[in-house]
Amino acid sequence: MNLNCPRCGSDAAVTWTTAPDGTHYTCRFSHGGEGPVSWTVPTTPRPGARTPAAGRSARTPAAGRSAPRRAPRAPTARGGAPARTPATPLTVNERGLAAVVEEVTRRGGHALVEHAGTKREVVVTGESAEGRLRLLVRTRTAGDWQSRASYGEPRAPQEHSTTFWVLVHLGPGAAQCYVIPEWWMRNDIYEKHEDYLRSHRGSRPVGHESDHHAIRTERVAQWLGRWDQLPVLRSS
């Protein structure tokens, strides 16, 4: 069963309901302002299933035998249309992905959400589909962004990055996106974690085995709205 949206290619926000005519899918991402996308996969008969011949009625059960129990009909809304299950609200992470997909699309790029193990990445290409950029998305609604100290690694600056972290803040207004080259983010995590350990004599004062690492806004403030680093996108 393919759950990928035909518009954005992601299954991160797809819900579905079944009905006699097939399975109805809806991707709840905003798709650059276009709104949710819906599509239907028609029901196909099982291989080898027999249907009554033309001009003949279906056989009736012999006397003394009860008719087979019919499967309950799918619920219908007024007018006979298939009833839809109310959509489950998007999670914080899904909302962050949706904000990034919308911004990329608004700037003329093509965004595809792909799975990378247990994580999802946004793969971005331009109109010519030449070159692929990977966006690793982290989302918050308050406080700090949550990450791992083990992501820290000494990195040298790269002139042309192909992988970025996008830290998304979901507030009462438009989503704020901090677009950060991966080499910079990993190096910053490494340096800040090393500073933290030195200030506590080489180890965490609590939870020695913890891999948690928080990223505060002031550390990444310079990267707010820096979509200009992605050459496949328009500047505005």
Secondary structure by P-SEA (a helix, b strand, c coil): ccccccccccccccccccccccbbbbbccccccccbbbbbbccccccccccccccccccccccccccccccccccccccccccccccccccaaaaaaaaaaaaaaaabbbbbbbbcccbbbbbbbcccccbbbbbbbbbbcccbbbbbccccccccccccccbbbbbbbbccccbbbbbbcaaaaaaaaaaaaaaaaaaacccccccccccbbbbccccccccccccccccccccc
